[in-house]
Amino acid sequence: MQYLPNDTIDVLLDQFGQMETINGDPNFPTTSDAWGGNDTVTATISQPEAEVTIFGEDNTTLHGQSHGGNDTLTVNFNYGWNQALVVGDAQAMTDDARGGNDTINVLDDSLYTNVQAFGDVAGDMTANSHGGNDTIIGAVGWRGYDNVYAGDAGGSMSGTAQGGNDSLDISLNTREGSARISGDAIGSISGDAHGGNDNLTLTMSGENVWAGASLSGDSSTSLTDNAQGGDDVLTVTISTAYTDDARDKLFGDAPTMSGNAHGGNDVLTGGAATDYLYGDAAAYAPATPGSITGGRDKLNGGAGNDQLSGGGNSDTFVFNTGSGNDLITDFDQGNKAVGSTVTEHDLINLHDYGFADWAALSSLISDNAAGDAVIQLSANDSITLDGVNAANLHATDFLI
């Protein structure tokens, strides 16, 4: 085993249009058992139109039993109109390579600045490679529209690749801007690959009038073949008084699931914005009827007028006081989307409203003009169940 040194590297980008590439372990050995150093790399940008690229190891492919070091990579943005690509380990990983447990700090809340930050590789993870347990902290500033963060891969995951258990904490500090956040990969997760158990947090400020973000527990694109999602926690929080004009979407696994994919058991919590929560995915293309399996997810839209879709399997929808006027699109109907005839038993958790019993709650349930059950929790809070009649609801459908 060849161990590389632990390096400390500081670089200042103080010229207009300056471009720098920094590797924590330059000329990473081509031997199959090299181990990267635990490097600390800091880049500070003080002029516009500057671009920096940082790899914790090197812009190469880790193969064999190579292992990335536990690196700390930081970019300080002190101007604007800048670009950064920050990668915890390398360009790609294959064979039995492993990523390090890296920390990436890219608080880019300056204007017209965009960041791409990936915990392990900028490209693909293939074969039996494993991502490290990484931490990514970032912030999006005014009119930053190309901000992309992933716990493991900027590309895809295939074979039997395994995502790490990552933590991503991203702030959206802008009236105009966006972010795409994924626990494992930006591209597809296919083959027998498996997402890690990730924790994704998006903090939105009160100025997010035209801003938005998407959070995906596993892939920002799709789970396909026999891929399996991890058990992820996705949370949107609000830092100040909030306008409801912004939009965010939370996918427990991925926007699309196909083949024989399996969803993880995820927890999704929205903020005070208009949230769209999907326990598994928004679209499904099963290889055969019922070949896609959803996870047992917990969805809470928070405040605001939200849309919640649990997906396949039995899910729990949680509502706290002040939850707004929300819509559940597939109560006890999620398995239909994948062609499954298996009975599911979704639950609606209303503990926070303090109903004495089923009689007190049932008196507040009636059908609207379309024949959909509406639960009028308070003057400002309601739940509409698309495709469900009030007469079909029972005490066993609720947690009170």
C-alpha positions in Angstrom: 0.0 0.0 0.0 1.4 3.4 -1.0 0.4 6.3 1.3 0.6 9.8 0.0 1.5 12.8 2.3 -1.0 15.1 4.0 -0.7 18.4 2.3 -1.9 22.0 3.1 -2.4 24.1 0.0 -3.6 27.8 -0.1 -4.2 29.5 -3.4 -5.3 33.1 -4.0 -7.1 34.0 -7.3 -6.5 37.8 -7.3 -6.5 38.5 -11.0 -9.5 39.2 -13.4 -10.3 36.0 -15.3 -7.7 33.9 -13.4 -8.1 30.1 -13.8 -6.6 27.6 -11.4 -6.7 23.8 -11.0 -5.6 22.4 -7.7 -5.0 18.7 -6.9 -4.5 17.5 -3.3 -2.4 14.6 -4.5 -1.1 15.5 -8.0 0.1 12.6 -10.2 -1.9 10.1 -8.1 -0.1 6.8 -8.6 -1.4 4.4 -11.2 -0.9 1.5 -8.9 -4.1 -0.2 -7.7 -3.5 0.2 -4.0 -2.6 3.9 -3.5 -4.1 5.8 -0.6 -4.5 9.6 -0.8 -3.4 12.0 1.8 -5.6 13.9 4.2 -5.2 17.2 2.4 -6.5 20.7 3.3 -7.0 22.9 0.2 -8.2 26.5 0.4 -8.9 28.7 -2.6 -9.7 32.4 -2.1 -11.2 34.4 -5.0 -11.0 38.2 -4.9 -11.7 39.2 -8.5 -14.5 38.6 -11.1 -14.6 36.0 -13.9 -12.2 33.7 -11.9 -12.6 29.9 -12.1 -11.2 27.3 -9.8 -11.2 23.5 -10.0 -10.2 21.4 -6.9 -9.8 17.6 -6.7 -9.0 16.1 -3.3 -6.8 13.6 -5.0 -6.3 14.2 -8.7 -8.2 14.5 -12.0 -7.9 10.8 -12.7 -9.7 7.5 -12.2 -9.3 5.6 -8.9 -9.2 1.9 -9.6 -8.2 -1.4 -8.0 -8.2 -0.9 -4.2 -7.2 2.8 -4.3 -8.6 4.9 -1.6 -9.1 8.7 -1.4 -7.9 10.6 1.6 -10.1 12.5 4.1 -9.8 15.9 2.6 -11.1 19.4 3.5 -11.7 21.6 0.5 -12.8 25.2 0.8 -13.5 28.0 -1.7 -13.9 31.5 -0.3 -15.8 33.8 -2.7 -15.2 37.4 -2.1 -16.4 39.0 -5.3 -18.8 37.5 -7.9 -19.1 36.3 -11.5 -17.1 33.3 -10.5 -17.2 29.5 -11.2 -16.0 26.6 -9.1 -15.8 22.8 -9.4 -14.9 21.0 -6.2 -14.6 17.2 -6.0 -13.7 15.3 -2.9 -11.6 12.6 -4.6 -11.2 12.2 -8.4 -12.7 12.3 -11.8 -14.1 8.7 -11.6 -13.9 5.5 -9.6 -14.1 1.9 -10.6 -13.2 -1.7 -9.4 -13.1 -1.7 -5.6 -11.9 1.9 -5.2 -13.1 3.9 -2.2 -13.7 7.6 -1.7 -12.5 9.4 1.4 -14.7 11.1 4.1 -14.4 14.6 2.7 -15.6 18.0 3.8 -16.4 20.6 1.1 -17.2 24.2 2.0 -18.4 26.3 -0.9 -20.4 29.2 0.6 -20.9 31.0 -2.7 -23.5 33.6 -1.8 -21.9 36.3 -4.0 -23.8 37.4 -7.2 -23.6 35.6 -10.5 -21.5 32.7 -9.1 -22.1 29.0 -9.7 -20.7 26.0 -8.0 -20.6 22.3 -8.7 -19.6 20.2 -5.7 -19.4 16.4 -5.6 -18.3 14.4 -2.5 -16.4 11.7 -4.4 -16.2 12.0 -8.2 -17.0 14.5 -11.0 -18.0 11.7 -13.3 -19.1 8.1 -12.9 -18.8 5.4 -10.2 -18.8 2.0 -11.7 -18.0 -1.7 -10.7 -17.9 -2.1 -6.9 -16.6 1.4 -6.0 -17.9 3.0 -2.8 -18.3 6.6 -2.0 -17.1 8.1 1.3 -19.2 9.7 4.0 -18.9 13.3 2.9 -20.1 16.7 4.1 -21.0 19.5 1.7 -21.9 23.0 2.8 -22.9 25.5 0.2 -24.9 28.7 -0.4 -26.4 30.1 -3.6 -26.2 33.9 -4.2 -28.1 36.2 -6.5 -28.8 34.8 -10.0 -26.8 31.7 -9.6 -28.6 29.2 -11.8 -26.1 26.4 -12.2 -25.5 25.2 -8.7 -25.2 21.4 -8.5 -24.4 19.3 -5.4 -24.1 15.5 -5.0 -22.9 13.5 -2.1 -21.1 11.0 -4.4 -21.1 11.4 -8.2 -21.5 14.2 -10.6 -22.3 11.6 -13.2 -23.9 8.2 -12.8 -23.6 5.1 -10.6 -23.7 1.6 -12.0 -22.6 -2.0 -11.4 -22.7 -2.6 -7.7 -21.4 0.9 -6.8 -22.5 2.1 -3.3 -23.1 5.6 -2.3 -21.7 6.9 1.0 -23.8 8.2 3.9 -23.5 11.9 3.1 -24.7 15.2 4.6 -25.5 18.2 2.4 -26.5 21.6 3.8 -27.3 24.2 1.2 -28.7 27.7 1.6 -30.6 29.6 -1.1 -29.9 33.2 -0.3 -31.4 34.9 -3.4 -34.5 36.3 -5.1 -33.4 34.7 -8.3 -31.5 31.5 -8.5 -31.6 27.7 -8.1 -29.9 24.6 -6.8 -30.0 20.9 -7.7 -29.1 18.7 -4.7 -28.7 14.9 -4.7 -27.7 12.5 -1.9 -25.8 10.2 -4.3 -25.6 11.0 -8.0 -26.7 13.7 -10.5 -27.0 11.1 -13.3 -28.8 7.8 -13.2 -28.3 5.0 -10.7 -28.5 1.7 -12.5 -27.5 -2.0 -12.5 -27.4 -3.2 -8.9 -26.0 0.1 -7.5 -27.3 1.3 -4.1 -27.7 4.8 -2.7 -26.4 5.7 0.7 -28.4 6.9 3.7 -28.1 10.6 3.2 -29.2 13.8 5.0 -30.1 16.7 2.7 -31.1 20.2 4.1 -32.1 23.2 2.1 -32.4 26.5 3.9 -34.4 29.2 2.0 -34.5 32.9 2.9 -37.5 35.2 2.9 -36.3 36.7 -0.4 -36.7 33.6 -2.6 -39.4 35.2 -4.7 -38.4 33.5 -8.0 -36.0 31.0 -6.7 -36.3 27.2 -6.4 -34.5 24.0 -5.8 -34.8 20.2 -6.2 -33.7 17.7 -3.6 -33.3 14.0 -4.5 -32.4 11.4 -1.9 -30.5 9.3 -4.4 -30.4 10.5 -8.0 -31.4 13.8 -9.7 -32.2 11.7 -12.8 -33.5 8.2 -12.3 -33.3 4.8 -10.5 -33.4 1.9 -13.0 -32.6 -1.8 -13.4 -32.3 -3.3 -9.9 -31.0 -0.1 -8.3 -32.0 0.6 -4.7 -32.4 3.9 -3.0 -31.1 4.6 0.5 -33.0 5.6 3.6 -32.7 9.4 3.2 -33.8 12.5 5.2 -34.8 15.5 3.1 -35.6 18.8 4.9 -36.5 22.3 3.8 -36.2 25.1 6.4 -37.0 28.8 6.3 -34.5 31.2 7.8 -36.7 34.4 7.8 -40.3 35.5 7.2 -41.3 34.0 3.9 -43.1 34.6 0.6 -44.9 31.6 -0.9 -43.8 32.3 -4.5 -40.8 30.1 -4.5 -41.0 26.4 -5.5 -39.1 23.4 -4.3 -39.4 19.7 -5.2 -38.4 16.8 -2.9 -37.9 13.3 -4.3 -37.2 10.6 -1.8 -35.4 8.6 -4.4 -35.4 10.2 -7.9 -37.6 12.0 -10.3 -38.1 8.8 -12.3 -38.0 5.1 -11.4 -38.0 2.3 -13.9 -37.1 -1.3 -14.4 -37.1 -3.2 -11.0 -35.9 -0.3 -8.9 -36.5 -0.2 -5.1 -37.2 3.0 -3.2 -35.8 3.6 0.2 -37.6 4.5 3.4 -37.4 8.2 3.3 -38.4 11.2 5.5 -39.4 14.4 3.6 -40.2 17.6 5.3 -41.2 20.8 3.4 -40.9 24.4 4.5 -43.2 27.4 4.3 -43.0 27.6 0.5 -45.1 25.7 -2.0 -43.5 22.3 -1.7 -44.0 19.2 -4.0 -43.1 16.1 -2.1 -42.7 12.7 -3.8 -41.9 9.8 -1.4 -40.3 7.8 -4.2 -40.6 9.4 -7.7 -42.8 11.6 -9.9 -42.9 9.1 -12.8 -42.6 5.3 -13.1 -41.9 2.9 -15.9 -41.9 -0.7 -14.4 -40.3 -3.5 -16.4 -43.4 -5.6 -15.6 -46.5 -4.7 -13.6 -45.5 -4.2 -10.0 -41.8 -4.6 -10.6 -41.0 -1.3 -8.9 -41.2 -1.2 -5.1 -41.7 2.0 -3.2 -40.3 2.7 0.2 -42.3 3.2 3.4 -42.0 7.0 3.5 -43.0 9.8 5.8 -44.1 13.1 4.2 -44.7 16.4 5.9 -45.3 19.4 3.7 -44.9 21.9 6.5 -46.6 25.3 6.1 -47.8 26.6 2.8 -50.0 24.9 0.2 -48.3 21.7 -0.7 -48.7 18.7 -2.9 -47.8 15.3 -1.5 -47.4 12.0 -3.4 -46.3 9.0 -1.3 -45.7 6.6 -4.2 -45.9 2.8 -3.9 -46.1 1.0 -0.5 -47.7 2.2 2.7 -46.7 5.8 3.6 -47.5 8.2 6.4 -48.5 11.8 5.7 -47.9 14.2 8.7 -49.7 17.5 9.2 -48.9 20.0 11.9 -51.0 23.0 12.9 -50.7 25.8 10.3 -50.1 23.3 7.5 -52.1 25.2 4.9 -54.3 23.8 2.2 -52.6 20.7 1.0 -53.3 18.0 -1.6 -52.5 14.3 -1.3 -52.5 12.9 -4.9 -52.4 9.1 -4.2 -53.8 8.2 -0.8 -53.9 4.4 -0.8 -53.4 4.5 -4.6 -49.6 4.7 -5.0 -49.2 1.1 -6.1 -51.4 1.7 -9.1 -48.7 3.9 -10.6 -46.4 0.8 -10.9 -49.1 -1.6 -11.9 -49.2 -3.4 -8.6 -52.4 -4.9 -7.1 -50.9 -5.2 -3.6 -53.1 -3.4 -1.1 -51.4 -0.5 0.7 -52.5 1.3 3.9 -51.4 4.9 4.0 -51.9 6.9 7.2 -52.6 10.5 7.9 -51.0 11.7 11.1 -53.0 14.5 12.8 -51.6 14.3 16.3 -50.6 17.9 16.3 -54.3 19.0 15.9 -55.4 17.4 19.2 -58.7 15.8 18.0 -60.4 14.0 20.9 -61.5 11.1 18.8 -62.7 9.9 15.4 -66.1 11.4 15.8 -64.6 14.8 16.3 -62.5 14.5 13.2 -65.0 12.8 10.9 -67.4 15.6 11.4 -64.9 17.8 9.5 -64.7 15.6 6.4 -66.9 16.1 3.4 -66.7 15.8 -0.4 -66.0 18.8 -2.7 -67.7 19.4 -6.0 -65.4 16.9 -7.7 -66.2 14.2 -5.2 -62.8 14.3 -3.5 -62.7 14.1 0.3 -61.7 17.4 2.0 -60.6 17.4 5.7 -61.2 20.9 7.0 -58.8 21.0 9.9 -59.2 24.7 10.6 -60.2 27.9 8.9 -56.9 28.0 7.1 -55.8 24.4 7.0 -57.3 21.6 4.9 -56.3 18.3 3.2 -57.8 17.2 -0.1 -57.6 13.6 -1.1 -57.6 13.2 -4.8 -59.8 10.3 -6.0 -61.0 9.4 -2.6 -64.6 9.8 -1.3 -65.3 10.9 2.2 -67.5 7.8 2.7 -64.4 5.6 2.1 -62.4 7.1 5.0 -62.3 5.3 8.4 -60.7 5.8 11.7 -58.0 3.3 10.8 -56.8 5.8 8.1 -55.7 8.3 10.7 -53.4 8.8 13.6 -55.1 11.1 16.1 
